[in-house]
Amino acid sequence: MSARKTRRPSGRPLPGWLAFVACLSALVLGLVGPDASAQAADDAAPAESAAPPPAPPPGGYKSGLYPMPNDAETPLAFMPPGSAATPVPSEEIYPPQTITIRFNHKKHTKDLKQTCKSCHAAAYTSDKVADRLMPKAEQCDACHDVDHSDLHDVKAGTDANGQCVFCHIGDKAGEKGSVAPMVLPNANLVFTHKKHLDRNIQCGQCHGQVGELELATRDQLPRMAGCFACHNMSGAAQGQAKGACTTCHTARNDGRMITSFTTGNLVPPQWMHNAAHTPDFIERHKSVAANDSAFCGSCHTTNECTDCHDGRVRPRKVHPNDWLSIHAQSARQDNPRCASCHQAQTFCGDCHRRVGVARDTGSGNRLTGRRFHPPAAEFTTAPRGPNHHAWEAMRNLNACVSCHTERDCATCHATKGLSGGHGVNPHPIGFRDKCGAAFARNPRPCLVCHQSNDPFVRACQ
């Protein structure tokens, strides 16, 4: 054997001893046979790598077993509206199904010119999700050579389309000759087909283009993102399609949604207010709750919030770090979220007294120039300006009474002489024309300043 030097891809010659080993290996492989290495590789491969051949379809039929022929992917254009946001329907709303028949919707609608109502007429009068909307077996007898008049003694004809295996897949467990039942659990929703159909909302607007498919599965059930096309409108355009959660979702007696089901817990999707309960939601939920606390209240109670935010379970992380210097503006806006955790006369009042900005604090505690209200020239004396206390009281009287009592107001606004006040009229222009409604609603505030025999009060009775 001539010792021709084998070259690497780079063009450099191999060492002589390596070339000798290569030639020897080629000689050994030639003696053993060309299939030895392949056989060795097959022996080393794990046994489970060889996938079993797919089971043949029942009766040799291939259509109607999947939504698309050969189980191809269903085009998005055929799917229900909202499928782009939610590709797979929620198992908490639509529990898993067991479909034990083959059916070709496209064959029936395109070739045989059948309509949805031909088989699902019950949907046009259905008022609840528990109604059975699937066609009765005897409806098929008009076209198929079979007699379903007695379901305990079904008589198959001679044509292929009348044999059980033509539509049914598999036998009932332990009973040869009995077809396997379909399992179609009720949706966990409040829904009426009749109201939607009466408003000319057709099947495809909720279920997609079923007429373009073969087998319809739970993938053709409506998506909430699609429902929002009508139920999330505003004003007159919304009509009767209300957007409250309990319009469609089941609820407890207290009005909160039922979120726990045997198939899992119902949580908001990502596209809804960015409220998906993903692992990072503990950091994001503050923004969702701040934007729309009523949305959170659809499922959660206030106690669930205070369990964490009252400071006993974990550190209080409700407010930003500079909240102490900016909280006054939010408090003036009459934000109810303050009162959901704090008591104004204790929590707020105690802090204001300590720092010397409360009315009843010791003058020695008040820092130079520190005051709670603007100067008297702006806050109390006329003319009224943006900082006048009259506007503050009308905007948020609850904030005033957290420090002041009713007598503080009567000091100035009570009637002169009769009640010891200064006689400053607190009523707006034209109040006398509508004082009767105010007195009928609650006369007690009137009697703080007026005597019962006051002619002004008699005029309002």
VEXSEZA-643688 format. One record per residue (C-alpha): residue number from 1; x, y, z; residue in one letter; chain. Coordinates in nm, 4 decimals. Last residue first. Example, Ala and Ser with C-alpha at 12.3 -4.5 7.8 and 13.67 -1.06 7.14 Angstrom:
<sites>
  resi      east     north        up  resn  chain
     2    1.3670   -0.1060    0.7140     s      A
     1    1.2300   -0.4500    0.7800     a      A
</sites>
This chain:
<sites>
  resi      east     north        up  resn  chain
   461   -9.0676    7.4005    5.5792     q      A
   460   -8.8319    7.6369    5.3987     c      A
   459   -9.0136    7.9611    5.4798     a      A
   458   -9.0492    7.8476    5.8396     r      A
   457   -8.6715    7.8151    5.8596     v      A
   456   -8.6178    8.1752    5.7471     f      A
   455   -8.8837    8.2899    5.9918     p      A
   454   -8.6799    8.1379    6.2808     d      A
   453   -8.9184    7.9536    6.5109     n      A
   452   -8.7033    7.6376    6.5182     s      A
   451   -8.3943    7.8453    6.5876     q      A
   450   -8.1347    7.8631    6.3123     h      A
   449   -7.7589    7.7914    6.3220     c      A
   448   -7.7341    7.4230    6.4095     v      A
   447   -8.1049    7.3885    6.3311     l      A
   446   -8.0407    7.3881    5.9566     c      A
   445   -7.7926    7.0978    5.9841     p      A
   444   -8.0667    6.8869    6.1554     r      A
   443   -8.3364    6.9399    5.8882     p      A
   442   -8.2236    6.6509    5.6646     n      A
   441   -8.3970    6.5717    5.3305     r      A
   440   -8.7020    6.7888    5.3913     a      A
   439   -8.4819    7.0849    5.4881     f      A
   438   -8.2661    7.0472    5.1755     a      A
   437   -8.5695    7.0188    4.9475     a      A
   436   -8.7293    7.3269    5.1058     g      A
   435   -8.4068    7.5252    5.0700     c      A
   434   -8.4464    7.5348    4.6918     k      A
   433   -8.5652    7.8898    4.6278     d      A
   432   -8.3891    8.0172    4.9415     r      A
   431   -8.0552    7.8930    4.8092     f      A
   430   -8.0536    8.1405    4.5198     g      A
   429   -7.7015    8.2631    4.5889     i      A
   428   -7.5029    8.0132    4.7933     p      A
   427   -7.5605    7.9569    5.1658     h      A
   426   -7.2911    8.0036    5.4297     p      A
   425   -7.4145    8.3499    5.5384     n      A
   424   -7.1741    8.4981    5.7891     v      A
   423   -7.3913    8.5935    6.0874     g      A
   422   -7.1095    8.6296    6.3362     h      A
   421   -7.2461    8.3582    6.5604     g      A
   420   -7.3991    8.3656    6.9069     g      A
   419   -7.6970    8.1526    6.8179     s      A
   418   -7.9798    8.4062    6.8352     l      A
   417   -7.7665    8.7238    6.8369     g      A
   416   -7.6129    8.6823    6.4963     k      A
   415   -7.7077    8.3618    6.3140     t      A
   414   -7.4390    8.0934    6.3057     a      A
   413   -7.1742    8.0991    6.0313     h      A
   412   -6.8719    8.2301    6.2180     c      A
   411   -6.8600    8.0283    6.5392     t      A
   410   -7.0961    7.7774    6.3769     a      A
   409   -6.8089    7.6273    6.1749     c      A
   408   -6.5998    7.5555    6.4854     d      A
   407   -6.9117    7.4280    6.6612     r      A
   406   -6.9466    7.1514    6.3995     e      A
   405   -6.6175    7.0066    6.5085     t      A
   404   -6.2859    7.0466    6.3313     h      A
   403   -5.9924    6.8079    6.2855     c      A
   402   -6.1244    6.5113    6.0832     s      A
   401   -6.4291    6.7274    6.0178     v      A
   400   -6.2455    6.9285    5.7523     c      A
   399   -6.1214    6.6242    5.5573     a      A
   398   -6.4731    6.4840    5.5471     n      A
   397   -6.5956    6.8138    5.3987     l      A
   396   -6.4045    6.7444    5.0783     n      A
   395   -6.4746    6.9709    4.7807     r      A
   394   -6.7432    7.1883    4.9408     m      A
   393   -6.5279    7.2414    5.2494     a      A
   392   -6.2185    7.3192    5.0426     e      A
   391   -6.4121    7.5653    4.8271     w      A
   390   -6.5379    7.7494    5.1356     a      A
   389   -6.1890    7.7392    5.2884     h      A
   388   -6.0580    7.9822    5.0270     h      A
   387   -5.7471    7.8675    4.8389     n      A
   386   -5.8815    7.9285    4.4868     p      A
   385   -6.0153    8.2710    4.5879     g      A
   384   -6.3187    8.3962    4.7746     r      A
   383   -6.3233    8.7660    4.8456     p      A
   382   -6.3399    8.7527    5.1400     a      A
   381   -6.1566    8.6476    5.4537     t      A
   380   -6.0971    8.2862    5.5561     t      A
   379   -5.8270    8.1030    5.3577     f      A
   378   -5.6474    8.3680    5.1539     e      A
   377   -5.6111    8.6592    5.3954     a      A
   376   -5.6148    8.4052    5.6792     a      A
   375   -5.2866    8.2559    5.5624     p      A
   374   -5.2978    7.9071    5.4026     p      A
   373   -5.3999    7.6153    5.6253     h      A
   372   -5.1737    7.3672    5.8038     f      A
   371   -4.9217    7.6103    5.9445     r      A
   370   -4.5454    7.6034    5.9875     r      A
   369   -4.3789    7.9463    5.9711     g      A
   368   -4.1719    7.8789    6.2781     t      A
   367   -4.2276    7.5267    6.3951     l      A
   366   -4.5387    7.4531    6.5950     r      A
   365   -4.4734    7.2387    6.9001     n      A
   364   -4.4647    7.5357    7.1374     g      A
   363   -4.8061    7.6478    7.0141     s      A
   362   -4.9545    7.3310    7.1543     g      A
   361   -5.1708    7.1436    6.9016     t      A
   360   -5.5466    7.1941    6.8781     d      A
   359   -5.5551    7.3330    6.5238     r      A
   358   -5.3161    7.0683    6.3895     a      A
   357   -4.9903    7.1530    6.2100     v      A
   356   -4.7547    7.0994    6.5028     g      A
   355   -4.5624    6.7911    6.3929     v      A
   354   -4.7081    6.5745    6.6675     r      A
   353   -5.0573    6.7153    6.6272     r      A
   352   -5.0599    6.6398    6.2553     h      A
   351   -4.9511    6.2805    6.3177     c      A
   350   -5.2227    6.2197    6.5750     d      A
   349   -5.4899    6.3755    6.3542     g      A
   348   -5.4121    6.1586    6.0512     c      A
   347   -5.4157    5.8253    6.2365     f      A
   346   -5.6772    5.9183    6.4946     t      A
   345   -5.9362    6.1575    6.3531     q      A
   344   -5.8788    6.0532    5.9904     a      A
   343   -5.8941    5.6771    6.0413     q      A
   342   -5.6720    5.5088    5.7827     h      A
   341   -5.6978    5.1982    5.5624     c      A
   340   -6.0064    5.2398    5.3416     s      A
   339   -6.0158    5.6073    5.4396     a      A
   338   -5.7125    5.6805    5.2226     c      A
   337   -5.8571    5.4852    4.9282     r      A
   336   -6.1567    5.7167    4.9247     p      A
   335   -5.9584    5.9940    4.7532     n      A
   334   -6.1133    6.3228    4.8608     d      A
   333   -5.8822    6.5274    4.6372     q      A
   332   -5.7436    6.7070    4.9429     r      A
   331   -5.5929    6.3806    5.0689     a      A
   330   -5.4152    6.3302    4.7365     s      A
   329   -5.2561    6.6767    4.7588     q      A
   328   -5.1540    6.6312    5.1225     a      A
   327   -4.9772    6.3017    5.0465     h      A
   326   -4.6859    6.4743    4.8695     i      A
   325   -4.4227    6.5171    5.1428     s      A
   324   -4.5005    6.2007    5.3370     l      A
   323   -4.5340    6.0013    5.0128     w      A
   322   -4.1684    6.0469    4.9160     d      A
   321   -4.0883    5.6736    4.9374     n      A
   320   -4.3887    5.5660    4.7376     p      A
   319   -4.7046    5.4412    4.9130     h      A
   318   -4.8484    5.0920    4.9509     v      A
   317   -4.5425    4.8933    5.0510     k      A
   316   -4.6253    4.8079    5.4130     r      A
   315   -4.3905    4.5341    5.5223     p      A
   314   -4.5508    4.1877    5.5405     r      A
   313   -4.8214    4.0147    5.7407     v      A
   312   -4.8878    4.2703    6.0132     r      A
   311   -4.8368    4.5817    5.8046     g      A
   310   -5.2022    4.6409    5.7223     d      A
   309   -5.1175    4.5875    5.3547     h      A
   308   -5.1037    4.2105    5.3390     c      A
   307   -5.4258    4.0960    5.5041     d      A
   306   -5.5596    4.4425    5.4226     t      A
   305   -5.5938    4.3536    5.0549     c      A
   304   -5.7715    4.0223    5.1101     e      A
   303   -5.9958    4.1951    5.3620     n      A
   302   -6.1082    4.4403    5.0957     t      A
   301   -6.2683    4.1523    4.9073     t      A
   300   -6.1456    4.0040    4.5808     h      A
   299   -6.3183    3.8773    4.2659     c      A
   298   -6.5032    4.1707    4.1086     s      A
   297   -6.3255    4.3966    4.3567     g      A
   296   -6.0127    4.3870    4.1405     c      A
   295   -6.2055    4.5631    3.8617     f      A
   294   -6.3536    4.8039    4.1161     a      A
   293   -5.9961    4.9052    4.2100     s      A
   292   -5.9400    5.0414    3.8613     d      A
   291   -5.6155    5.2281    3.7903     n      A
   290   -5.4741    5.1940    4.1414     a      A
   289   -5.5511    4.8223    4.1529     a      A
   288   -5.3756    4.7561    3.8222     v      A
   287   -5.0753    4.9678    3.9197     s      A
   286   -5.0425    4.8010    4.2597     k      A
   285   -5.0791    4.4590    4.0971     h      A
   284   -4.7485    4.4857    3.9131     r      A
   283   -4.5059    4.3814    4.1877     e      A
   282   -4.7169    4.0922    4.3180     i      A
   281   -4.8014    4.0213    3.9553     f      A
   280   -4.4446    3.9090    3.8789     d      A
   279   -4.5290    3.5382    3.9075     p      A
   278   -4.8168    3.5792    3.6586     t      A
   277   -5.1655    3.6711    3.7713     h      A
   276   -5.2611    3.8307    3.4386     a      A
   275   -5.3771    4.1850    3.5122     a      A
   274   -5.2277    4.3755    3.2164     n      A
   273   -5.5580    4.5647    3.2154     h      A
   272   -5.7140    4.2686    3.0296     m      A
   271   -5.4637    4.1510    2.7660     w      A
   270   -5.2793    3.9285    3.0132     q      A
   269   -5.5873    3.7235    3.0960     p      A
   268   -5.7660    3.7589    3.4304     p      A
   267   -5.7652    3.4560    3.6629     v      A
   266   -6.0037    3.1600    3.6921     l      A
   265   -5.8724    2.8911    3.9247     n      A
   264   -5.8437    2.5313    3.8095     g      A
   263   -6.0339    2.2488    3.6371     t      A
   262   -6.2492    2.1715    3.9408     t      A
   261   -6.3475    2.5372    3.9564     f      A
   260   -6.2522    2.8323    4.1758     s      A
   259   -6.3250    3.1820    4.0413     t      A
   258   -6.6885    3.2436    4.1309     i      A
   257   -6.7391    3.6158    4.0754     m      A
   256   -6.8327    3.8513    4.3570     r      A
   255   -7.1938    3.9669    4.3856     g      A
   254   -7.2462    3.8806    4.7539     d      A
   253   -7.4646    3.5821    4.6615     n      A
   252   -7.1813    3.4316    4.4607     r      A
   251   -7.1287    3.4888    4.0891     a      A
   250   -7.1279    3.3120    3.7531     t      A
   249   -6.9659    3.5066    3.4716     h      A
   248   -7.1600    3.6572    3.1801     c      A
   247   -7.3215    3.9747    3.3128     t      A
   246   -7.1291    3.9120    3.6355     t      A
   245   -6.8230    4.0833    3.4926     c      A
   244   -7.0073    4.4077    3.4204     a      A
   243   -6.9804    4.5146    3.0546     g      A
   242   -7.3473    4.5339    2.9628     k      A
   241   -7.4510    4.4358    2.6117     a      A
   240   -7.8031    4.5848    2.6342     q      A
   239   -7.7103    4.8916    2.4290     g      A
   238   -7.3347    4.9390    2.4201     q      A
   237   -7.3501    5.1995    2.1425     a      A
   236   -7.5557    5.4275    2.3692     a      A
   235   -7.2595    5.4952    2.5942     g      A
   234   -6.9515    5.2797    2.5944     s      A
   233   -6.8555    4.9576    2.4202     m      A
   232   -6.6901    4.6756    2.6111     n      A
   231   -6.9705    4.4204    2.5750     h      A
   230   -6.9926    4.4419    2.1966     c      A
   229   -6.6376    4.3765    2.0708     a      A
   228   -6.5718    4.2554    2.4249     f      A
   227   -6.7242    3.9189    2.3366     c      A
   226   -6.4295    3.8563    2.1020     g      A
   225   -6.1748    3.9125    2.3792     a      A
   224   -6.3873    3.6817    2.5947     m      A
   223   -6.3361    3.3985    2.3478     r      A
   222   -6.6254    3.1961    2.2039     p      A
   221   -6.6091    2.8166    2.1541     l      A
   220   -6.4547    2.6949    1.8282     q      A
   219   -6.1508    2.5445    2.0042     d      A
   218   -6.4005    2.3250    2.1884     r      A
   217   -6.4079    2.1106    1.8747     t      A
   216   -6.5828    2.1345    1.5379     a      A
   215   -6.4864    1.8512    1.3012     l      A
   214   -6.4639    1.9470    0.9324     e      A
   213   -6.4047    2.3164    0.9043     l      A
   212   -6.5103    2.5911    0.6624     e      A
   211   -6.8701    2.5917    0.7888     g      A
   210   -6.7391    2.6464    1.1424     v      A
   209   -6.6227    2.9942    1.0404     q      A
   208   -6.5952    3.1455    1.3860     g      A
   207   -6.7980    3.0511    1.6915     h      A
   206   -6.9087    3.3924    1.8226     c      A
   205   -6.9721    3.6049    1.5144     q      A
   204   -7.0090    3.2856    1.3111     g      A
   203   -7.3335    3.1919    1.4857     c      A
   202   -7.5178    3.5111    1.3954     q      A
   201   -7.5849    3.8125    1.6141     i      A
   200   -7.9158    3.9274    1.4645     n      A
   199   -8.0402    4.0712    1.7955     r      A
   198   -8.2819    3.7774    1.8344     d      A
   197   -7.9805    3.5482    1.7860     l      A
   196   -7.8040    3.7046    2.0847     h      A
   195   -8.1098    3.6937    2.3094     k      A
   194   -8.1827    3.3324    2.2129     k      A
   193   -7.8313    3.2024    2.2749     h      A
   192   -7.8543    3.2913    2.6433     t      A
   191   -7.5443    3.2911    2.8605     f      A
   190   -7.4414    3.2881    3.2259     v      A
   189   -7.1126    3.1007    3.2212     l      A
   188   -6.9342    2.7982    3.3605     n      A
   187   -6.9836    2.6062    3.0364     a      A
   186   -7.1784    2.2841    3.0610     n      A
   185   -6.9799    1.9649    3.0161     p      A
   184   -6.9805    1.7917    2.6731     l      A
   183   -6.8891    1.4239    2.7187     v      A
   182   -6.9776    1.2134    2.4139     m      A
   181   -7.0775    0.8533    2.4754     p      A
   180   -6.8817    0.5583    2.3330     a      A
   179   -7.0992    0.3468    2.1048     v      A
   178   -7.2354    0.0171    2.2299     s      A
   177   -7.1472   -0.2898    2.0231     g      A
   176   -6.8976   -0.4229    2.2717     k      A
   175   -6.9674   -0.3029    2.6211     e      A
   174   -6.6696   -0.2849    2.8575     g      A
   173   -6.6030    0.0827    2.7920     a      A
   172   -6.8447    0.2130    2.5302     k      A
   171   -6.7132    0.1392    2.1862     d      A
   170   -6.4899    0.3512    1.9663     g      A
   169   -6.5473    0.6295    1.7154     i      A
   168   -6.9038    0.6818    1.5965     h      A
   167   -6.9913    0.8360    1.2589     c      A
   166   -6.9392    0.5701    0.9888     f      A
   165   -6.8592    0.3118    1.2556     v      A
   164   -7.2281    0.2819    1.3392     c      A
   163   -7.3164    0.1842    0.9816     q      A
   162   -7.5767    0.3897    0.7999     g      A
   161   -7.3372    0.5797    0.5744     n      A
   160   -7.2038    0.2478    0.4391     a      A
   159   -7.5453    0.1535    0.3065     d      A
   158   -7.7100   -0.1656    0.4320     t      A
   157   -7.9086   -0.0202    0.7160     g      A
   156   -7.8259   -0.0009    1.0856     a      A
   155   -8.1050   -0.0579    1.3375     k      A
   154   -8.0541    0.1074    1.6753     v      A
   153   -8.2096   -0.0968    1.9578     d      A
   152   -8.1552    0.0862    2.2860     h      A
   151   -8.1705    0.4200    2.1057     l      A
   150   -8.5140    0.3345    1.9708     d      A
   149   -8.6115    0.5697    1.6872     s      A
   148   -8.2471    0.5745    1.5789     h      A
   147   -8.3003    0.3989    1.2421     d      A
   146   -8.0103    0.4026    0.9950     v      A
   145   -7.9501    0.4653    0.6260     d      A
   144   -7.8365    0.8265    0.6715     h      A
   143   -8.0167    1.1266    0.5212     c      A
   142   -8.3414    1.1572    0.7212     a      A
   141   -8.1977    0.9297    0.9907     d      A
   140   -7.9602    1.2024    1.1118     c      A
   139   -8.2385    1.3823    1.2960     q      A
   138   -8.3007    1.0570    1.4868     e      A
   137   -7.9736    1.1107    1.6780     a      A
   136   -8.0880    1.4381    1.8292     k      A
   135   -7.8877    1.7416    1.7280     p      A
   134   -7.6617    1.9040    1.9899     m      A
   133   -7.8029    2.2100    2.1666     l      A
   132   -7.8733    2.0636    2.5090     r      A
   131   -7.9703    2.3471    2.7423     d      A
   130   -7.7450    2.3879    3.0485     a      A
   129   -7.5994    2.7119    2.9068     v      A
   128   -7.9257    2.8962    2.9558     k      A
   127   -8.1962    3.0697    2.7483     d      A
   126   -8.2079    2.8422    2.4418     s      A
   125   -8.4824    2.9151    2.1852     t      A
   124   -8.2651    2.9635    1.8754     y      A
   123   -8.0048    2.7192    2.0051     a      A
   122   -8.2566    2.4328    1.9855     a      A
   121   -8.2426    2.4509    1.6062     a      A
   120   -7.8862    2.3142    1.6120     h      A
   119   -7.8976    2.0596    1.3270     c      A
   118   -8.0771    2.2394    1.0439     s      A
   117   -8.0336    2.5710    1.2281     k      A
   116   -7.6632    2.5781    1.1425     c      A
   115   -7.7563    2.5563    0.7754     t      A
   114   -7.7386    2.2574    0.5375     q      A
   113   -7.6474    2.3107    0.1734     k      A
   112   -7.5418    1.9462    0.1184     l      A
   111   -7.2122    2.0358   -0.0502     d      A
   110   -7.1046    2.3489    0.1386     k      A
   109   -7.2835    2.3163    0.4742     t      A
   108   -7.2847    1.9379    0.5211     h      A
   107   -6.9445    1.8662    0.3723     k      A
   106   -6.7908    2.1641    0.5523     k      A
   105   -6.9280    2.0422    0.8838     h      A
   104   -6.7629    1.7002    0.8461     n      A
   103   -6.8371    1.4872    1.1493     f      A
   102   -6.6479    1.2178    1.3337     r      A
   101   -6.7869    1.1044    1.6640     i      A
   100   -6.6454    1.0425    2.0111     t      A
    99   -6.5847    1.3994    2.1300     i      A
    98   -6.4647    1.4107    2.4916     t      A
    97   -6.4716    1.7644    2.6255     q      A
    96   -6.2482    1.9633    2.8582     p      A
    95   -6.4203    2.2236    3.0813     p      A
    94   -6.5114    2.5554    2.9117     y      A
    93   -6.4884    2.8433    3.1597     i      A
    92   -6.2118    2.7023    3.3812     e      A
    91   -6.0603    2.5230    3.0807     e      A
    90   -6.0085    2.8608    2.9135     s      A
    89   -6.0203    2.8562    2.5347     p      A
    88   -5.6883    2.8268    2.3467     v      A
    87   -5.5559    3.0994    2.1141     p      A
    86   -5.6552    3.3856    2.3461     t      A
    85   -5.5468    3.7233    2.2031     a      A
    84   -5.5465    3.6063    1.8394     a      A
    83   -5.8514    3.3938    1.9181     s      A
    82   -6.0566    3.7069    1.9890     g      A
    81   -6.3121    3.6400    1.7159     p      A
    80   -6.3686    3.2632    1.6754     p      A
    79   -6.1268    3.0754    1.4447     m      A
    78   -6.1654    3.0433    1.0671     f      A
    77   -5.9492    3.3485    0.9886     a      A
    76   -5.6826    3.2145    1.2265     l      A
    75   -5.6251    2.9240    0.9897     p      A
    74   -5.6652    2.5800    1.1531     t      A
    73   -5.3389    2.3880    1.1612     e      A
    72   -5.3496    2.0598    0.9691     a      A
    71   -5.4998    1.7527    1.1382     d      A
    70   -5.4941    1.5525    0.8129     n      A
    69   -5.7863    1.7609    0.6840     p      A
    68   -5.8773    2.0526    0.9142     m      A
    67   -6.0968    2.0500    1.2246     p      A
    66   -6.0008    1.6875    1.2922     y      A
    65   -6.1663    1.3468    1.2492     l      A
    64   -6.4218    1.4573    0.9904     g      A
    63   -6.2380    1.3053    0.6986     s      A
    62   -6.0163    0.9973    0.7171     k      A
    61   -6.2508    0.6992    0.7039     y      A
    60   -6.0887    0.3534    0.7139     g      A
    59   -6.3728    0.2138    0.9206     g      A
    58   -6.2185    0.3612    1.2282     p      A
    57   -5.9012    0.5576    1.1506     p      A
    56   -5.5795    0.3526    1.1322     p      A
    55   -5.3608    0.3676    1.4425     a      A
    54   -5.0404    0.5631    1.3921     p      A
    53   -4.7237    0.3533    1.3559     p      A
    52   -4.5344    0.3076    1.6794     p      A
    51   -4.2448    0.5490    1.7343     a      A
    50   -3.8933    0.3940    1.7235     a      A
    49   -3.6995    0.6122    1.9645     s      A
    48   -3.8371    0.4071    2.2539     e      A
    47   -3.5805    0.1286    2.2012     a      A
    46   -3.2842    0.3502    2.2689     p      A
    45   -3.0173    0.3613    1.9941     a      A
    44   -2.6999    0.1611    2.0675     a      A
    43   -2.8132   -0.1421    1.8669     d      A
    42   -2.8960    0.0789    1.5699     d      A
    41   -2.5520    0.2388    1.5837     a      A
    40   -2.3886   -0.1029    1.5897     a      A
    39   -2.5962   -0.2113    1.2892     q      A
    38   -2.4854    0.0997    1.0986     a      A
    37   -2.1224    0.0273    1.1828     s      A
    36   -2.1555   -0.3328    1.0702     a      A
    35   -2.3348   -0.2602    0.7449     d      A
    34   -2.0304   -0.2172    0.5163     p      A
    33   -1.8674   -0.5421    0.6145     g      A
    32   -1.6213   -0.6680    0.8756     v      A
    31   -1.3263   -0.6963    0.6358     l      A
    30   -1.3757   -0.3475    0.4847     g      A
    29   -1.4103   -0.1932    0.8263     l      A
    28   -1.0765   -0.3466    0.9332     v      A
    27   -0.8984   -0.2134    0.6205     l      A
    26   -1.0367    0.1400    0.6693     a      A
    25   -0.9156    0.1392    1.0293     s      A
    24   -0.5657    0.0385    0.9199     l      A
    23   -0.5496    0.3209    0.6649     c      A
    22   -0.6528    0.5785    0.9254     a      A
    21   -0.4008    0.4462    1.1772     v      A
    20   -0.1181    0.4746    0.9179     f      A
    19   -0.2165    0.8354    0.8355     a      A
    18   -0.1978    0.9218    1.2053     l      A
    17    0.1525    0.7737    1.2350     w      A
    16    0.2729    0.9746    0.9329     g      A
    15    0.1540    1.3109    1.0615     p      A
    14   -0.1325    1.4658    0.8628     l      A
    13   -0.0454    1.7073    0.5789     p      A
    12   -0.1676    2.0756    0.6006     r      A
    11   -0.4230    2.1829    0.3361     g      A
    10   -0.6724    2.3436    0.5799     s      A
     9   -0.9272    2.0760    0.4987     p      A
     8   -0.6735    1.8174    0.6209     r      A
     7   -0.4557    1.6284    0.3753     r      A
     6   -0.4060    1.2551    0.3569     t      A
     5   -0.0467    1.1564    0.2622     k      A
     4   -0.0264    0.8755    0.0143     r      A
     3    0.1593    0.5811    0.1761     a      A
     2    0.1448    0.3285   -0.1028     s      A
     1    0.0000    0.0000    0.0000     m      A
</sites>
